[in-house]
Amino acid sequence: MTNYQFKIAEIIDKVRDMNVKVLGLQFPEGLKVYALDLARQIENETGSTVIISGDPCYGACDLSDRDMDGLVDVLVHFGHTPLPLNYRTPVIFVEAHYQLESMEILKEALDLLKGKDKIGLVTTTQHLHLLDDVNQFLEENGKKVLMKEGVGTLKGQVLGCNFSAVQDLPVDAFLYLGSGNFHPLGIKLFTEKPVIIADPYLNEARDIDQFADRILRIRFARITRASEAQKFGILVSSKEGQSRWELAKALKKMIHKEGKEAYLILLDEINPSNLMPFRDLDAFVVTACPRIAIDDSKMYQKPLLTPSELEIALGKREWKDYVMDEIKYQIK
């Protein structure tokens, strides 16, 4: 059994209506375990041939539309909402809603929100359908809830690289419904407001402060080490939704002005093994997904910095002005 709703009946109806002969399926890592069951059901019900994308997927910025171009008639992408990008293959986005089994974690979160009257409510795609219920719960317990749309995001939605839905909200604290610490960390750094996490996967509520303090100490150590670097690799993603060429070229010029070396390196997948040939470099700057430098830093022997962290390392930004990297999309 699964706590996710994949809207499989709707997908099957669309496949039949569109007379799809070959269908692509793509899942983020946490949902790949359901791929075979869904593929089997779709093929049995429609007669279509299904191709499952086995590559890692980090969001709507990382679709397999390019790889499946010419192979499939339609790509079904689970777990995310669309970004304003030019996808090469017709894409059906399925949000894969997670079902909240109880309200107990909200009661725990309420205890951590004592003394906070105005609450900013945010979540990721998998839990957007729960926001109305959570909103009602908070208001019934004396809280005023505020939410807004972001640039390219729905009301109350944050992405790994897009926190526009939380900026400038006049609240006392934020309640984040979801798993992990990266999104709450970003909310904390962008707003400098308290952030409480209601985690339905671990079935617990917690404060982000202790984690944020530990991560910032790690980031400070990486920046300090990189400040002594003479040769930098600037990592540029070949994924359309993560490619920031103009930023990469500007960073290269910035490094050169400091009398240091900088090299542009294009990669589809950024991982330790792909950086091994460049061991002569002292540090790397990631212009792709911001989570690579933050979440995966322990995997790398050399410091991986975000663009704003590079500015600190080069003495062009103060540590007190530290910000989380953000990829901003232009609405088309």
N, C-alpha and C positions, 0 to 999 in steps of 0.2 A: 504493500500500500504506500501511497505517496501523499504528502501534505500539499502538493502542487496541483493546480488546475491547468491543464494544457489545452483546453478548448478543442479537443481532438475532433469532435463532431463537426465543428465549424470548419476546421481545416479540411476534413474529408469532403464536405459540401463544396468548398471553394475549388478543390482539386478536380472534382467532377464537373463543376460549372465551367472551369477554364480548360477542361479537356487536357490536363497536364499529363504528359507521357513520362517525363523524368523530373523528379522532385528532389531538391536539396534540403537537407536538415542541418542546422547548426545550433550548438548549445554552448553556453559557458561551462566552465569546468564542473561546477557543482551539479549541473543537470545532465551531464553526459551519460550518467548511469541509466537514464531512462530512454536513451536513444534507440536501443534495439527493440524494446517493446513498442515504442511509437512507430518505428519504421515497419515493423511486422504488421501492426494494425492498419496502417495506411495502405501498404501494398495489398493486404488481404481484402480491404474494403473498396479500393479504387482500381486495382490492376496496374497502377503506376509503378515505375521503378524508382527506388529511393537511394540516393547517395548521401551518406553521413559524412560531414566534415569532422575529421579526427584531429585537426590542428587545434592548438590552444586558442581560446577566444576570450578577449578581455572586455568586450562590450560592443555597442553599436558602432564604435569607431574601428572595429576589427572584423568586419564581415568577410565571409569567404566568397563574396559576389565576383571578385576578380578571378579567383581560382576556379570557380564553377561556371564562369562565363563560357557559353558554347556547349556546356555539358548538360545543364538543366534548363527547364523551362521557367521554373520558379524556385526561389530559395525561401524556406521558412526558418526564420531566426527566432529562437526562444529566449525569453528572459530580459529583453531590453526594448526600449522605445526608439523610434528612428531619430537620427540626427540629420541636419540639413546638408547631406552629402549626395553626390551623384553616384548612386549605386548602379553597377554595370548590368545587373540581373534583376528582374522584378522580385521584390522582397515582400513577404508577408511577415509582419512582426507579431509575435504572440508573447504576451507579457508573463505568462506562467505564474499566476498568482499563488502565493503561499497562504495556506489556511492557518489562522491563529487558533490554537486549540483551547486556550483559556485566557482570562483577563488578569491572571495573578501577577504577571510581570508588570502590568500597568499599575497595579496597586503598590508594588514595590517601588516603581518609578515615582509614584506620587509622593511616597515618603521622602525620596531624595530631592523632590521639588518643593519641599516645605519652605515657605517664605517667599516663593516666586509666584507672582500673580499672572504675569503675561508670558505665555509659553509659545515659542515657535515650534511648530510640528513639522518634522521632515522624515523622509524615508527614501528607499530605493524603489525601482520599478516593481519588484516582486510583491511589495506591500502597499502599493498606492491604493488598492481597493479597500484597504482597512482604515484609511485616514478618517473617513466620516465617522466610523464607530469609535475610534480613538478620540477624535475631536469631541464627540458627544460625551464620552466617559470623563474627559478632563473638565468640560464645562459643567457637568453634573456635580463635579467635585470642587467647584468654585474657581476654576481657572479660565482666563480669557485666552483663546487660542488664535494665533495669527499664522497665516500661510500665504504664499504668493507664488506666481509663476516665475521661472527663471528664463534666461536666454536659451531657447532650445529645450527647455524642460517644462514639465507639467507642474501644477500647483503642489508645492510641498516636496518636490522631487530633487534629489541630489544625485550626481553621477561622480565617478571616480575623479574626474577632472573638471567638473563644472559645479560650482557652489553659488551660482548667481541667485538661486531661490532663497538663500538665507541672508544675503547681504542687505544691510540697511533696514532690517526688520526691528521695530522698536519693542524688543522683548526683554524679559529678565533672564530667561534661560531657554535652552532648546531641548526638546525631547526627540531623540532619534530612534525610530523603530527599524531594527535590522540587526545584522550580524557584523562582526569584525570591528576594527578600531579605526580604519583609514578614513572613512567618511566622517565620523565624529571628530577625529583629529583635525580634518580640514575645516569643519564647521567652527571648531574652537579657535583655530588660528585666524580664520577669516573674520570672525565676529568678536573674539575676545570675551565671549559670554560663556557661562557654565553650560555644559552639555551632559545630559543624562541619556544613557543607552538602555533601551528596552529590547533585549535580545531574545527573540522567540526560539532560536535554535539551541542556545544554552539554557533557556528558560530562567533568565536572571536579569536584574537591572543593576547598572553600575555607573559610576562617574568616570569621565574620560581623563580627569586631571592627572592621576598618577601615571597613566600610560603616556600622556602628552609630555610630561616632564621627562620621562625616560627616553622617549624618542628625540626630544630636543637636545638632550645631552649627547646622544649618539650623533645627531646631525652636526652639532658643534664640533665634535671630535673629527668628523669627516672633513668638515670645512677647514679646520685648523691644519690638518694634514695636507689638504689640497692647496693651501696657501703657499706651500713650499714647492709645489710642482712647477716644472719648467716646460713640460710637454703634455698637452691635453688632446684627448680624442673627443670630438663632438659627435655624439651618436644621433643619427637622423633616421626616422622610421620610414620605410617604404609603404606602410599602411596609410591609405588616404586620410583616414580620420585622425591619425597621429602625426602626420607629416607637417613639420614647421620649418621649411627651408629658409625663409627669410630670417627667422629668429636664429637659426644655426649660423647663417652667414654673418649676422650682426655679432654673434658671440665670438666668432673667429676673429673678426676685426678688433673686438675689444681685447682679446687675449694678445694679439699681435702688438697692440699699442703699449702693452705692458712689457714688451720685449721677450715674450714667451712664444713657444711654438704651438700651433693648433692644426688639427687635421680633421676633415669631415669624413665620417664613416657611415655609409648607408647600410642598414640592416633591416630585414623583415622581422627577425626574432632576436631580441637582445637577451643574451644569457652568458654565463661565465665562459663556456667553451667557445662561443663565437668571438669573445674578446681575447682569447689566449694568444693569437698571432700578434697582438699589439702590446705585448708585455713591455716594450721599450717606452711606452707612455706612462706618465706618472699618475694621471687622473683622467676621469671621463665626465662629460657633461651630457645629460640625457634630455633631449628635446622631444622624445616620444612620450609614452604614458608616464605621468608623474609618479605612479605607484612603484615603478621599477626601482627608482633611487631610494624610496622610503621603505617599502615592504621587503625588498630583496637585498638590502645593502650587505647583510651578513654573508651572502653568497660570494661576494667579490673581494679579491685581495686588494685592489686599488680603489680609492674613493670614487663613488659615483655621486655627482652633484646635480641638483636642479639648476635651471638658469639663474634664479634669484640667489641660490647658494653660491654660485660662481661669482656673482657680484660681491658677495661678502668676502669670499676668498681673495678677490682682487682689490679689496679695500674701497669698492664703489658703493657699498650699501652697509649700513650699520646692522649689527646683530639684533638690536632691538626692533629693527624694521623687517624681521624675518617674515616671509609669507609663503604659503603653500603654492606650488606651481599650478597653473590652471590653463587648460586649452579652451580658448574661446572660439565658438563657431559663429559664422555669419548666417543669419536667417535669409533664405533665398525666396 
